[in-house]
Amino acid sequence: MSAPTASQVVRARRKESVTEGWRVFRADRAGLAGLVLLAGIVLLALLAPLLTDPSGLDVTRATGAALQAPSAENPLGTDESGRSVLLLSWWGARVSLVVGLSAAVLSVLIGALVGVTAAHFGGWTSRILLRFTDFFLVLPSLVLAIALSTVLERGLWTIVLAIGVTSWPHTARVVRAQTLTIEARPYIDRARALGAGHGHVIVKHVLPAVLPLVFANTTLSVASSIISESTLSFLGLGDPSRVSWGTMLKSAMDTGAVTGGAWWYLLPPGVGIVLVVLGFTLCGRALEAVFNPRLRGQR
């Protein structure tokens, strides 16, 4: 029987690593509960076009009374236009999840690029990038996001851009520290001695070691991105043509649902935000334990 090739050995080790990671994640009951919670919410959001009638989002087709209490016809009551709050919350989950995931991915990509570049090249490149990072760190990210949302044309992707380009500095710092640790290892010096260039070192050695940390950080960043989207929408800077949990809260405040005691209008989007943020946070903490063995005995 012939000896396994190098690629087969690598695949076997990766499969073993994935299996071990899933075992550790599954042992974390809180992380597993967060995963089940997120899977249910994402599944419902994806099935919304198949299980509901989107025409009910149109104010001209609303059939209920304004701010009607929960009933058999509308289990979560109606909004100020007579639309079903259940339908609004269901479709609002789609926008909030898309914005949260997209903004988190953009933020982590920028942070990972800056962090790896600063750590790998060092010198004046590192100094310039670190000063650039410090500039964004000292400025309140929410204030910057509000400024960008005000200047740019209002829309869904403007919110994504505003959140993504203002919330990457923490990721850059974390990735830079991890990259410096990796590049101090002997096999990096051996690769350079054998003639490996910058691209080979980064792609073949640095990124595979950094990506697990980036993935865990992305999971945690989604939660903060969803909160930021809800905040911007609540302040009236969201996309007025789309329903999100943030725009629902703003409409509830503007139409007197709070003073009128229409709790059914405020509670569903608020609970939705809490559940999604909780799910991503639980998953992120569990992934941290998977990628950092030193945390496993502390939880």
Secondary structure, 3 states (H helix, E strand, C coil): CCCCCHHHHHHHHHHHHHHHHHHHHHHCHHHHHHHHHHHHHHHHHHHHHHHCCHHHHCHHHCCCCCCCCCCCCCCCCECCCCCEHHHHHHHHHHHHHHHHHHHHHHHHHHHHHHHHHHHHHCHHHHHHHHHHHHHHHHCCHHHHHHHHHHHCCCCHHHHHHHHHCCCCHHHHHHHHHHHHHHHCCHHHHHHHHCCCCHHHHHHHHHHHHHHHHHHHHHHHHHHHHHHHHHHHHHCCCCCCCCCCHHHHHHHHHHCCCCCCCCHHHHHHHHHHHHHHHHHHHHHHHHHHHHHCHHHHHHC
